Amino acid sequence: MKKLVLSLAATPLILGALSVQASAAEEGFNILSDVKVAGQIRPRYENASSSADGDVAAQAATARTNINLSANLFQVENLTANIGVTSVNSLGLNNNAFQGDDGSDATNKIVDPLAARINVGNMNYKINKTNLMLGRAVVNLDNQRFIGSVGWRQMEASLDVAAVSDNSVENLKLFAAYAVNANTVKGTAVDTNSALFNANYKVMDELSVTGYAYMMSSLSDTYGLALTGKVGLGEGMNLTYRAEYAMQTEASLETRDTTNATSNVSGNYVNVDVGGVFAGVIAGLNYEMLSGTDGDATNPTAQFNPAFGTNHKFNGWADVFYVGNAGYAGGLNDLNVRLGYKAKGIGKFLVMYHMFSENTATAGSAEAYGNELDLLYANKVPGVNGLSGLIKYAMYMDDTSTNKGVNKDVSKAWLGLDYKFKTN
C-alpha cells in the first residue's frame, strides 16, 4: 500500500517538473517540447479457484499505475520520444502462489507480479507516411493472437525492438520489426532474436487481406493469412467475419539462450468467426483449431503454440488453455458462441460459451475436454470522466466422461475499476 501511495503521489510531481522544464526552456534549447502525459490507475480484485482435492483458492487485490510521456525531441521536426513506467502494487489482500513470498498457501496462481519497470522507452522518426522506431514498445499486431501485449494482466508485456511501419500506399499497411528482448507479464525478460512481418491491404470495406510471418527465435516460425471484412445488411445491421489459416514450422532463427529451443515443429491453425451488431445486440459464432501431435505426447513440440500472443482473449477467460494447446497432445477445437448487448448509459453485457475438444484431424476422434461459461459487464462510471468499471466471471467445467481435460473445474472472478487521463 505504501508503494501505491508513493507512486500516486509522484504523478503530480512528474507533471509539475515537466511543466517547469517546458516553461524554462523557452529561453534556450529544448531537449523536450510539446510534452504530453497519459496515465492509468487500475485497481482490481481477482479470485481463482479449482475443484481438485487439496487446491486452495488464490486471491489478489492489486493496482496498476501507468504514466506515459511523449514529446518532441531535440527540436528536430518529426523526431519524438516516448517513455512509460508501469507499477503493480498490492492493496493488502493477497493469497497468491505466483507471488510466493507472502507465506501463501494458495495452490492456484494469479500472474500479476508486484513490481515496477519501464515498459515503454523509444524514439520515433517519421518520414512522410513511414515511421522508424527504436527502443522498448508495447506491440499489438492484428487481433493479437500471435503478437500481443496481454493488456489484461496488470504488468503489460513489451518488446525491445527496431521497427518500421509504412502507410505510403493507399489502403496498404506494412510493419516489420526485429526484437532482441521480450518483457513478459510475469515480470521477467526473455532473450530473443525474432523477426516480425505483417502486411494488411484493404481491398474494400467487405474485404481486407492480412499476411504475416513471425519468426520467434528457437521456438517456431508462424506464417499465416487472414481475410476480414464488414458487410452491410441494411437498416443499420453489419456483419463482420474472419477466415484465417496459419502454419508453424521449426524456428529459422536462434537466440543465445536455447533453454526453450524446440524442434520438429509442424502445426496448423484455423480461425473462422462470424458476428454482428444490430440495435445494440451483439451476436457471434467462432471456431478455432490448434493442431496437435497425432496423439503422440512424447513429441509436444509439434503442437501449435501462439506463445507470444494475448491468449487470454482466446479459448476462454479461465485460461485453462492459455498457451495454445500446450499439454494436450490431441490439439484443441474451440467452438464458441457469444451474445450480448451494448448501449450508451447502460454499458456492455456479454455471455460466451465454449465447447472444447481434441482436434479430430490429429487425434482420430474428438474426445471432449469440457465446456466454459464466460460473463462480463462493463460500463462507464457516471459523473467521472475517464472512469469505468468491470465485473467478469469465467467457469470452466471439465468433462468427467473422459480423461482428456484438466481433470478439475476452474473458476475465476474479477471486480475492477479503470481510470484513464491525459493532458494536451
Buried (B, 14 or more C-beta within 10 A) or exposed (E): EEBBEEBBEBBEEBBEEBEEBBEEBEEEEBEBBEBBBBBBBBBBBBBBBBEBEEBEBBBBBBBBBBBBBBBBBEEEEEBBBBBBBBBBBBBEEBBBBBBEEEEBEBBBBBBBBBBBBEBBBBBBBBEEEEBBBBBBBBBBBBBBBBBBBBBBBBBBBBBBBBBBBBBEEEEEBBBBBBBBBBBBBBBEEBBBBBBBBBBBBBEEEEBBBBEBBBBBBBBBBBBBEBBBBBEEEEEEEBBBBBBBBBBBBBBEBEBEEEEEBBEEBBBBBBBBBBBBBEEEEBBBEBBBBBBBBBBEEEBBBBBBBBBBBBBBBBBBBBBBBBBBBBEBBBBBBBBBBBEBBBEEEEBBBBBBBBBBBBBBBBBEEBBBBBBBBBBBBBBBEEEEEBBBBBBBBBBBBBBEEBEBBBBBBBBBBBBBBBBBEEEE
